[in-house]
Amino acid sequence: GVWKDLTDNVNFMASNLTSQVRNIAQVTTAVANGDLSQKITVDARGEILELKSTVNTMVDQLSAFADEVTRVAREVGTEGNLGGRAQVRGVSGVWKDLTDNVNFMADNLTSQVRNIALVSTAVAQGDLGKKITVEAKGEILELKSTINTMVDQLSAFADEVTRVAREVGTEGNLGGQAQVRGVSGVWKDLTDNVNFMASNLTSQVRNIAQVTTAVANGDLSKMITVTARGEILELKDTVNTMVEQLRAFADEVTRVAREVGTDGRLGGRAQVLGVSGVWKDLTDNVN
């Protein structure tokens, strides 16, 4: 009778509640273990149905959040595709905050890497007018400072080398030296090499100028003594040979003039070996 019906109803309620609670527990335990693939499937009504819908919506949002964070992390961190953003609709509270924080991190990293790439590309193309200006902290700040210091040193190096090259090569102002402070390694070696080249060229040109000026002033006693190689060595040998020939020519002309004009000994002839062109013509004319 009624007692059996009541007993059956109580048992049905207990069985129904048991299956519902166990299904909810199964899904929430899976979520706690990081498994977002399970949903509550048990039939439910009333507040249990509301709880079922709430938990299933939570699982959907967590799954979408995890998928988006994973996608952005893979694009930015693994594939190097910057500019990605997590798109998780319908989240609020801590999930929205987490999504915003992930997007802020991705945006920040994107702007930092792109600014660093912009400056590095400019340096590779010979443009030393750009600096990293993006906000940065921690190791990114250290990298920013390192690259900006590198740009400053390269700019100073380029300015000094250009100045020395212009002074020595274009304006003819010898003695210039590149002054680049704070450089080391290959940049110091390059600076030292430029200065050595400028110093070497200065001493060579000044020695050549000293000898040619002496020749112009009638002093044939000086010779180029500076160490030289290549075409500068050829020029050194040519000038020294010229001085020797001029000295021999002058000595012979002086000797003939003295013998004929002073000593009265006629028949003297100038003997200047190895001369040609105008010097040979002059020798022939004297003779």
C-alpha positions as CSV (number, residue, x, y, z in Angstrom):
1,G,0.0,0.0,0.0
2,V,1.1,3.5,0.8
3,W,4.0,2.4,2.9
4,K,5.5,0.5,0.0
5,D,5.0,3.6,-2.2
6,L,6.7,5.8,0.4
7,T,9.5,3.3,0.6
8,D,9.9,3.2,-3.1
9,N,9.8,7.0,-3.4
10,V,12.5,7.4,-0.7
11,N,14.7,4.8,-2.4
12,F,14.2,6.5,-5.8
13,M,15.1,9.9,-4.3
14,A,18.2,8.4,-2.6
15,S,19.2,6.6,-5.8
16,N,18.7,9.7,-7.9
17,L,20.5,12.0,-5.5
18,T,23.4,9.5,-5.3
19,S,23.9,9.3,-9.1
20,Q,23.6,13.1,-9.3
21,V,26.1,13.8,-6.5
22,R,28.5,11.1,-7.8
23,N,28.4,12.5,-11.3
24,I,29.0,16.0,-10.0
25,A,31.8,14.8,-7.8
26,Q,33.4,12.9,-10.7
27,V,33.5,16.0,-12.9
28,T,34.7,18.4,-10.1
29,T,37.4,15.8,-9.2
30,A,38.5,15.7,-12.9
31,V,38.7,19.5,-13.0
32,A,40.8,19.5,-9.8
33,N,43.1,17.0,-11.5
34,G,43.4,19.1,-14.7
35,D,41.0,17.1,-16.8
36,L,38.6,19.4,-18.5
37,S,37.1,16.9,-20.9
38,Q,34.3,15.6,-18.6
39,K,30.8,17.1,-18.2
40,I,27.9,16.3,-15.9
41,T,25.5,14.2,-17.9
42,V,23.1,12.9,-15.3
43,D,19.4,13.9,-15.5
44,A,18.5,16.6,-13.0
45,R,15.8,19.1,-12.2
46,G,15.5,22.2,-10.0
47,E,18.5,23.3,-8.1
48,I,20.5,20.2,-9.0
49,L,19.9,21.2,-12.7
50,E,21.2,24.7,-11.9
51,L,24.2,23.2,-10.3
52,K,24.8,20.9,-13.3
53,S,24.5,23.9,-15.6
54,T,26.9,26.0,-13.5
55,V,29.5,23.3,-13.3
56,N,29.3,22.5,-17.0
57,T,29.6,26.2,-17.8
58,M,32.6,26.4,-15.5
59,V,34.2,23.5,-17.3
60,D,33.6,25.1,-20.7
61,Q,35.1,28.4,-19.6
62,L,38.1,26.7,-18.0
63,S,38.6,24.6,-21.1
64,A,38.4,27.7,-23.3
65,F,40.8,29.6,-21.0
66,A,43.3,26.7,-21.0
67,D,43.1,26.4,-24.8
68,E,43.6,30.1,-25.4
69,V,46.5,30.4,-22.9
70,T,48.1,27.3,-24.5
71,R,47.6,28.8,-27.9
72,V,49.2,32.1,-27.0
73,A,52.0,30.5,-25.2
74,R,52.7,28.2,-28.2
75,E,52.5,31.1,-30.7
76,V,54.7,33.5,-28.7
77,G,57.0,31.2,-26.8
78,T,57.5,28.3,-29.2
79,E,56.7,29.5,-32.7
80,G,57.9,33.0,-32.2
81,N,54.7,34.5,-33.7
82,L,54.3,37.7,-31.7
83,G,51.0,39.7,-31.3
84,G,48.8,36.8,-30.3
85,R,46.1,37.4,-27.6
86,A,43.9,35.1,-25.6
87,Q,40.2,35.4,-26.5
88,V,38.0,34.0,-23.7
89,R,34.4,35.1,-23.9
90,G,32.0,35.2,-20.9
91,V,34.6,34.9,-18.2
92,S,34.7,37.2,-15.2
93,G,36.4,37.6,-11.9
94,V,39.7,35.8,-11.5
95,W,39.4,34.2,-14.9
96,K,39.1,37.5,-16.6
97,D,42.0,38.8,-14.5
98,L,44.1,35.8,-15.6
99,T,43.2,36.3,-19.2
100,D,44.0,40.0,-19.0
101,N,47.4,39.2,-17.4
102,V,48.3,36.7,-20.1
103,N,47.4,39.2,-22.7
104,F,49.4,42.0,-21.0
105,M,52.4,39.6,-20.8
106,A,52.0,38.8,-24.5
107,D,51.6,42.4,-25.5
108,N,54.5,43.5,-23.4
109,L,56.8,40.8,-24.7
110,T,55.7,41.6,-28.3
111,S,56.5,45.3,-28.0
112,Q,59.8,44.6,-26.3
113,V,61.0,42.0,-28.9
114,R,59.8,44.1,-31.8
115,N,61.6,47.2,-30.5
116,I,64.8,45.2,-30.0
117,A,64.4,43.7,-33.4
118,L,63.9,47.1,-35.0
119,V,67.1,48.5,-33.4
120,S,69.1,45.4,-34.2
121,T,68.0,45.4,-37.8
122,A,68.9,49.1,-38.0
123,V,72.4,48.4,-36.7
124,A,72.8,45.6,-39.3
125,Q,71.8,48.0,-42.0
126,G,74.3,50.7,-40.8
127,D,71.7,52.9,-39.1
128,L,73.1,53.8,-35.6
129,G,70.4,56.5,-34.9
130,K,67.9,54.2,-33.2
131,K,67.8,53.2,-29.6
132,I,65.5,50.8,-27.6
133,T,62.9,52.9,-25.9
134,V,60.3,50.3,-24.8
135,E,59.6,50.0,-21.1
136,A,61.4,46.9,-19.6
137,K,62.3,45.3,-16.3
138,G,64.6,42.5,-15.2
139,E,66.6,40.6,-17.8
140,I,64.8,42.4,-20.6
141,L,66.0,45.7,-19.1
142,E,69.5,44.4,-18.9
143,L,69.3,43.4,-22.6
144,K,67.9,46.8,-23.5
145,S,70.8,48.5,-21.6
146,T,73.3,46.2,-23.3
147,I,72.1,46.9,-26.8
148,N,71.8,50.6,-26.2
149,T,75.3,50.7,-24.9
150,M,76.4,48.7,-27.9
151,V,74.7,51.3,-30.2
152,D,76.4,54.2,-28.4
153,Q,79.8,52.6,-28.7
154,L,79.3,51.7,-32.4
155,S,78.1,55.2,-33.0
156,A,81.1,56.7,-31.2
157,F,83.4,54.3,-33.1
158,A,81.9,55.2,-36.5
159,D,82.0,58.9,-35.7
160,E,85.7,58.8,-34.7
161,V,86.8,56.6,-37.7
162,T,84.8,59.0,-40.0
163,R,86.5,62.0,-38.4
164,V,90.0,60.6,-38.7
165,A,89.4,59.4,-42.2
166,R,88.0,62.9,-43.2
167,E,90.9,64.7,-41.5
168,V,93.6,62.5,-42.9
169,G,92.1,61.4,-46.2
170,T,90.1,64.4,-47.3
171,E,91.3,67.5,-45.4
172,G,94.9,66.4,-45.3
173,N,95.3,67.1,-41.6
174,L,97.7,64.5,-40.4
175,G,98.2,63.3,-36.8
176,G,94.5,62.6,-36.0
177,Q,93.7,59.7,-33.7
178,A,90.4,58.0,-33.0
179,Q,89.3,58.4,-29.3
180,V,86.6,55.8,-28.4
181,R,86.2,55.3,-24.7
182,G,84.8,52.2,-23.1
183,V,85.3,49.8,-26.0
184,S,86.9,46.4,-25.8
185,G,87.5,43.3,-27.8
186,V,87.2,43.7,-31.6
187,W,86.1,47.3,-31.3
188,K,89.2,48.2,-29.4
189,D,91.3,46.3,-31.9
190,L,89.6,48.1,-34.8
191,T,90.2,51.5,-33.1
192,D,93.8,50.6,-32.5
193,N,94.2,49.5,-36.1
194,V,92.7,52.7,-37.4
195,N,95.0,54.7,-35.2
196,F,98.0,52.7,-36.2
197,M,97.1,53.2,-39.9
198,A,96.7,57.0,-39.3
199,S,99.9,57.2,-37.3
200,N,101.8,55.2,-39.9
201,L,100.5,57.3,-42.8
202,T,101.2,60.5,-40.9
203,S,104.9,59.6,-40.3
204,Q,105.3,58.4,-43.9
205,V,103.7,61.5,-45.5
206,R,105.6,63.8,-43.2
207,N,108.9,62.2,-43.9
208,I,108.2,62.4,-47.7
209,A,107.1,66.0,-47.3
210,Q,110.3,66.8,-45.3
211,V,112.5,65.4,-48.0
212,T,110.6,66.9,-51.0
213,T,110.6,70.3,-49.2
214,A,114.3,70.0,-48.6
215,V,114.8,69.3,-52.4
216,A,112.6,72.3,-53.2
217,N,114.9,74.4,-50.9
218,G,118.0,73.1,-52.6
219,D,118.9,70.7,-49.8
220,L,119.8,67.3,-51.3
221,S,121.2,65.8,-48.2
222,K,118.0,64.3,-46.8
223,M,116.5,60.9,-47.7
224,I,113.2,59.2,-46.8
225,T,114.0,56.8,-43.9
226,V,110.5,55.9,-42.6
227,T,109.5,52.2,-42.8
228,A,107.1,51.6,-45.7
229,R,105.5,48.9,-47.7
230,G,103.6,48.5,-50.9
231,E,103.0,51.6,-53.0
232,I,104.3,53.9,-50.2
233,L,107.6,51.9,-50.4
234,E,107.6,52.4,-54.2
235,L,107.1,56.1,-53.7
236,K,109.9,56.1,-51.0
237,D,112.3,54.4,-53.4
238,T,111.4,56.7,-56.3
239,V,111.9,59.9,-54.2
240,N,115.2,58.6,-52.8
241,T,116.4,57.7,-56.3
242,M,115.4,61.1,-57.5
243,V,117.3,62.8,-54.7
244,E,120.4,60.7,-55.5
245,Q,120.2,61.6,-59.2
246,L,119.7,65.3,-58.4
247,R,122.6,65.2,-56.0
248,A,124.8,63.5,-58.6
249,F,123.6,65.9,-61.3
250,A,124.3,68.9,-59.0
251,D,127.7,67.5,-58.0
252,E,128.7,67.0,-61.7
253,V,127.4,70.4,-62.8
254,T,129.2,72.0,-59.9
255,R,132.4,70.1,-60.7
256,V,132.3,71.0,-64.4
257,A,131.5,74.7,-63.6
258,R,134.4,74.8,-61.2
259,E,136.9,73.2,-63.5
260,V,135.9,75.3,-66.5
261,G,134.9,78.6,-64.9
262,T,137.2,78.7,-61.9
263,D,140.1,76.5,-62.5
264,G,140.3,77.3,-66.2
265,R,140.6,73.6,-67.1
266,L,138.6,73.1,-70.3
267,G,137.4,69.8,-71.7
268,G,135.5,68.7,-68.5
269,R,132.2,66.8,-69.0
270,A,129.4,66.0,-66.6
271,Q,129.0,62.3,-66.0
272,V,125.5,61.6,-64.5
273,L,124.5,57.9,-64.7
274,G,121.0,56.7,-64.8
275,V,119.3,60.0,-65.6
276,S,116.7,60.5,-68.3
277,G,114.2,63.0,-69.6
278,V,114.9,66.6,-68.6
279,W,117.8,65.7,-66.4
280,K,119.5,64.0,-69.3
281,D,118.7,67.0,-71.5
282,L,120.2,69.4,-68.9
283,T,123.3,67.2,-68.6
284,D,123.7,67.1,-72.4
285,N,123.2,70.9,-72.5
286,V,125.9,71.5,-69.8
287,N,128.2,69.2,-71.7
